[in-house]
Amino acid sequence: MPSVSRFRARPLLAAVFALGLLGAPAAGGTAAAAADDAVELTPATVDLFASPREPVLHDDDSELQIDVLVGNPGEQPLPETAVEVTLDPRPLETIDDLDGVFPEHPIELADAQIGATAAETDQRVTVTVPRDRLPFTSATESGVYLLRVALGAEADVTVPLVWQGAASTGRAGASAEAPSVRLGTIVPIVLPSDIFTLPTRSQLEELTPGWSDLLDEARAAQATLAIDPRVIAGIRAYGDEAPEPARQFLARLEASTLSSFLLQFADADPSAQADLGFTALMQPTSLDFVTRFGSFSADDDTGDDTDAGETPGSSAGEQGGDDADPPASDDATNTGDGTSPGDEPASQGGDAGPTEGDQSDGEPVPTQPTLEQLLSWDATAAVAWPAEGSADQGTLELLRLANIDAFVLDSDNIDRASGGPRVSLEQGSALITDAALADAARTALSAPNEVQRAAGVSRLSAHLLLAAQNGSEDLVLGLDRGAVGDAEDPALLVEQLRALDWVAPTGIADLDEGEALLRGSDTLEERRELLRAAVGRESSVSELGAVLVHPEYLSGYQRARLLELFATRHAAPGVDFDEVASRYRERDAELLEGVRAITTERMQLVGATTRVPVQLHNSLPFEAVVDVQVVPASAALAVQEPRFASVAVPAEGNERVLVPVHSRLSSGESGLVVTVAATSGDLTVFTGTLPISIRSGVETIALVVLGALASLLLGFGIWRSVRRRRRASALARSGTAGGEADDSGQRAGARVTAPAE
């Protein structure tokens, strides 16, 4: 038996071996095919970001940590690969070297393995370099070096590494004193991009801690404050109802000794206004749509009145001309956003408050502050800050007409001849901010991930160190207004800059003067035309205020929205203004619907006389009062009460009107023509027809059927009653006859049995 088993096993083993030989090429082919399908790591297939975790590597640090972020924007996974970190051992000489070519033979510092990256995801890895792998000693001079982080042979990124040794930060042969660069900083106090008019009370509570920290750091850095008037007005507009921390912050801001100036309301860009041919800067028209939520003491001093001839906010911001309204436009296009005028829980149509001079029991009645009081600010000079690189002679001329002769301009907007950042131009004086510093700071504040933000801080530190080592003139860093408004902690960046040993924070007034010429620029044509369209729609929206309880609410609200659309943040690099304008246009379309009747496909009228419901919808963010007129579309219908006066429709809500209608036909098609107009009769906001199908014969048929059924039921009930009574009588008669028969039988039996006795 064993020999038989071995004999039978041999062919089986041979078959398995043959199958293995045949399967091996197939498996090899599959592996080769998988290798061929792998995604090649190139700049087009991978998003690679890297940065030292700390912006400065100090002599006493034990290691260098480099954070690497690998993103996969494609639909196929990225293969597992190694991350290699190398260093150029030569210190950089100039600022331009930050974007120089990385050498072919650098020093290898470390590598790390990173797993496969799934499609449309990213992953982060930290590469740690021990101190003994770095070519730095305690005697190595401070300087800036380039790091290269690579994935494979094609995908790589270079980032600066700032080394601060124990020796002087100067170069060999320099004086023992560490070189430094004087840096002036402009710190914006602005609102985030998701606030389109003024902040709500809850938003003020959220924003105040960040503003307070930023003010503290600005004071330590001797910075100049650029304040959006909406911050000031937004706190004052609520009076005693404003959050206490916000009121305390405003008091600190007013008492601060830092130099400051007001931006134009909502940080509107004067360059864009000049390109549109405006002869005066736009100004807000009313903020009553927010002050209605506030409460004010009779002795409340909400800001000082502006001097005669000044426009709101002109004490340190943009002064307008006699006519601050922009010219009308015939362009039918418009832009929009999704905003609400304060988003407060109170009634949208509350009373605007008592008028000036009203009294109650001899005591002065508290009044709402005026627009001038809300926007007043005590400062030394009016300053304008156009969008980066956008100013030209037309911009400065518009500002001159507004009595503004001091400007903040970007270095890309200037041909600097020599000297410091404070220069004189034909139209006035200008402060020149450094464009490269501003770009790095923008990345540090607003990059979408932590690694990119850290890279921005590293580049900012490297730029300033190279400027110090090369004996640079004074520099000014103007923090990006949009980035500061949306950043989680902008005060941290100011603190990090102050901590750099080669930076000497300096007040703007103490910086050196220089010479420069204005370099012409222009607003992008596409942005300019979208803004022109939005301006043309403003009057169309504002005229709908005629249907409101307080018409000034809508005009003030729309102007605030329009000024925000002009904000310089929307002109910043990387901003999709088409999307911003699209949101604005959609909101405009909603507002332009005003108060209208909601039409249905068709309404059934089944009775000769009925009350037809007409639903009114108010698309405006404030309470409306309208007159409604309803007339029949044909002689088939008659409206007994055609006019409804002073119908109140809540803000962004509905109201129903019941219209008594009489049908003159039993069947047919007709409708009701509904007209919605202002109570003054000057403006009609809606005219439309509600289609109605007349089926009044249905009512007659239904009544006949119901009558017949009732008659049948009544007849059936009568029949059952009669039948029951007859049956009861028959049973009674049969019972009586049976009783009499029994009595007769008993008497007969008695007579028969008696003789038997």
Secondary structure as GFF3:
##gff-version 3
##sequence-region A 1 757
A	DSSP	alpha_helix	2	37	.	.	.	ID=ss1
A	DSSP	beta_strand	47	52	.	.	.	ID=ss2
A	DSSP	beta_strand	56	58	.	.	.	ID=ss3
A	DSSP	beta_strand	63	71	.	.	.	ID=ss4
A	DSSP	beta_strand	81	87	.	.	.	ID=ss5
A	DSSP	three_ten_helix	95	99	.	.	.	ID=ss6
A	DSSP	beta_strand	107	114	.	.	.	ID=ss7
A	DSSP	beta_strand	122	130	.	.	.	ID=ss8
A	DSSP	three_ten_helix	131	133	.	.	.	ID=ss9
A	DSSP	beta_strand	143	151	.	.	.	ID=ss10
A	DSSP	beta_strand	155	164	.	.	.	ID=ss11
A	DSSP	beta_strand	181	189	.	.	.	ID=ss12
A	DSSP	alpha_helix	201	220	.	.	.	ID=ss13
A	DSSP	beta_strand	224	227	.	.	.	ID=ss14
A	DSSP	alpha_helix	229	236	.	.	.	ID=ss15
A	DSSP	alpha_helix	244	255	.	.	.	ID=ss16
A	DSSP	beta_strand	260	262	.	.	.	ID=ss17
A	DSSP	three_ten_helix	265	267	.	.	.	ID=ss18
A	DSSP	alpha_helix	270	275	.	.	.	ID=ss19
A	DSSP	alpha_helix	288	291	.	.	.	ID=ss20
A	DSSP	beta_strand	359	360	.	.	.	ID=ss21
A	DSSP	beta_strand	363	364	.	.	.	ID=ss22
A	DSSP	alpha_helix	371	375	.	.	.	ID=ss23
A	DSSP	alpha_helix	393	401	.	.	.	ID=ss24
A	DSSP	beta_strand	406	410	.	.	.	ID=ss25
A	DSSP	three_ten_helix	411	413	.	.	.	ID=ss26
A	DSSP	beta_strand	414	419	.	.	.	ID=ss27
A	DSSP	beta_strand	422	425	.	.	.	ID=ss28
A	DSSP	beta_strand	428	433	.	.	.	ID=ss29
A	DSSP	alpha_helix	435	446	.	.	.	ID=ss30
A	DSSP	alpha_helix	450	469	.	.	.	ID=ss31
A	DSSP	beta_strand	475	478	.	.	.	ID=ss32
A	DSSP	alpha_helix	481	486	.	.	.	ID=ss33
A	DSSP	alpha_helix	490	498	.	.	.	ID=ss34
A	DSSP	beta_strand	503	505	.	.	.	ID=ss35
A	DSSP	three_ten_helix	508	510	.	.	.	ID=ss36
A	DSSP	beta_strand	513	518	.	.	.	ID=ss37
A	DSSP	alpha_helix	525	542	.	.	.	ID=ss38
A	DSSP	three_ten_helix	543	547	.	.	.	ID=ss39
A	DSSP	alpha_helix	551	565	.	.	.	ID=ss40
A	DSSP	three_ten_helix	568	571	.	.	.	ID=ss41
A	DSSP	alpha_helix	577	592	.	.	.	ID=ss42
A	DSSP	beta_strand	595	597	.	.	.	ID=ss43
A	DSSP	beta_strand	603	605	.	.	.	ID=ss44
A	DSSP	beta_strand	609	618	.	.	.	ID=ss45
A	DSSP	beta_strand	624	632	.	.	.	ID=ss46
A	DSSP	beta_strand	637	639	.	.	.	ID=ss47
A	DSSP	beta_strand	643	649	.	.	.	ID=ss48
A	DSSP	beta_strand	654	663	.	.	.	ID=ss49
A	DSSP	beta_strand	668	678	.	.	.	ID=ss50
A	DSSP	beta_strand	684	694	.	.	.	ID=ss51
A	DSSP	alpha_helix	697	753	.	.	.	ID=ss52
###
